Amino acid sequence: MIIFRLLLLPFALIYGFITSIRNFLYNIGILKSYTFNIPVISVGNLCMGGTGKTPHCEFLIQNLSNKYSLAYLSRGYKRQSKGVQIIKPDDDVKKAGDEALQIKRKFSHVVVAVCRNRVEGIHKILEDFPQTQIIILDDAYQYRSIKPSFNILLSDFYHLYTKDYLLPMGRLRESRRGYKRADAIIITKTNKVFPLMLKNIIIKELKPLTHQNVFFSYFKYSGFIPAFESKSYKKNQKINKILLFTGIAEPNPLIDHLKSNNLQVEHIAYADHHTYTKDDVVKIIQSYENIIGVHKIILTTEKDLMRIKGNEELVSILSSYPVYYIQIEVKFHFKEEQKFLSLISKMIESNIPMRQGYINF
């Protein structure tokens, strides 16, 4: 592994040089960033792969949308539509992408949009929904064309950016020094039990700047929720075996959660944002049928279900089986949820004057 990484070192150096020049040009103003007259909150990471961006965006929406008129904007990864799309609950994953569709269906009162060009996306939101007071950008830490009002950097506890390397040696999209742009750092996917001593060790390793607050979050999992209207659900019956299928970046925390509840788990893993086919569903069902016993179910994630429900053929096949999904909720260690939300609220209240469009930064 070390030898392989050394072979990739020249490519990592080239990649690091290019991204550093790009950031430098933004820092000195040769490449333009835009700022808006309303608060823009960016949620992102330094690395490739899942750090829990969308669940943390949902946390913000859950806690802010009852007080402010809020919009959510993402790239809409793997969608087949073009340009700016304002998402409706009855849209499909081809138009919206799985994450944006999931958020719209959970928070129907929130404006949800997708656009590769985030500046264009925000401009369209403000044009069509002038009452918007806050915009949340999902996965926009490297999107330097916008200077957010508050920049949230996420890092997976098991893959800290301080121990990672630039692509293709590692998973970093840019130099570790990029952490300096963050207003807050959240270490995600920690264990539910997290000692204060470990918190202090990690903060010492991160070396946050004086203005940067560091938080630690974990996932709280829901019970099993029926995926379809079906007579095949296990009611009042103890489940002990699960056929889990996922197309997410990091399924291990979910697997660990299930096993910690004394459940036997057989896992079929697909790539992040995988588009499910009939062959995939046949494989899932065959694997389920091969599990010995009757106290068993098929389980997936809420995000995966978005990609299943848009295909009537797949739904018609799976609805004959006991298929469930599980939701996740972000929680903060050390009772710091209110401290985090207070930082956000303070920023919002100081950045929410009347506005028209956007201006150059």
C-alpha positions, 0 to 999 in steps of 0.5 A: 500500500505504501509503495502504491501511494508513493507511485501516485505521489507525482500525480498528487503533487500536480493535483495539489499545485493546481488546486493551490493555484486556484485557491490562491487566485480566489484569495487575491480576487483574480477569480471572482467570488460572489456574496449575497445580501442574505445569509448563505450557509455552506456545508461541505468537506475536504475529502471525497466520499460521505461525511454526512453532509445531507443529514447535517443540512437536514439538521439545519433545515429542521431547526431553522425553517420554522423561523426563517424562509429557507431554501436548499440548493445542491448540485443534484448529483447524478440527476439527468436534468439540466440547468436550474430545477426547482424541485417538487415532492412528486418529482423523480430522482432523474430530475432532482437527484436522490438527496434533493428529492429526499429533502423536498419530501421531508420538508415540503415547505422549504424551497429545494433547487438543484443547479451545477452553477450555484451562483445561477441557482441562488439568483433563480431562487431569489428571483422566484422566491423573493421572500427567501431569507436563508440559503443552505448550500450542500457540498459547496466547500470547494465552490469558491465562486460563492463566499458563504456567510458561514462555512461548515466543514465536516470531517469523518471521525474515522477519516480525519482530513489531518490524516488524509492525502491529496487525490489520487494518493488519498481522498482530499479534494484540496490541501489540508490547509483548506480547513482555514476557510471554515467558520465551524468544524464538525467531526461526524460519525463518532460513536454514541459514547464519546469521551471528553478526553478523546475530544480534546485529543482530536481538537489538539490534532486539528489545531483550529484557528482561534475563531473556529469552534469544533463540534462532534456529532453522531447519527441517531437511527430510527426504527424500521419504516415500511417502504411500500404499502404491502401486506408482507410486513413483519408485525409484532414479530421479532426480527433477527436477520437483515438483508441490507442493501446500500448505495451510499459512501460509508455504510459501516456506521449503519452496519455497526448500529444494526449489529450492536442490536444483536441483528445478523446482517448480510450486506450488498454494497453498491457505489454511492448514488447507484442507479438500481436496475431489475438485475440488482433487485433480483439479486437482492431478492435471491440473497434474501430468500437464501437467508435461513429463517422467517424472522428476516427483512430487507432493509435499505436507507432513505436515500437509496429508497429515493432511487428505488421509488422512481422506478415502477417496475422495481417497486412492483417487484419489491412491494411483495417483500418485507422491505423497510428503510431507516432514517438518520438524525444528527445529534451533537455530543456534550450537549452542544447542539444549542451552542452550534445553533446559537452561532448560526443564529447570531450570524443570521441576525447580523446578515439578514438585511433587505437585499436585491440579487447579488453583488461582487465580492 
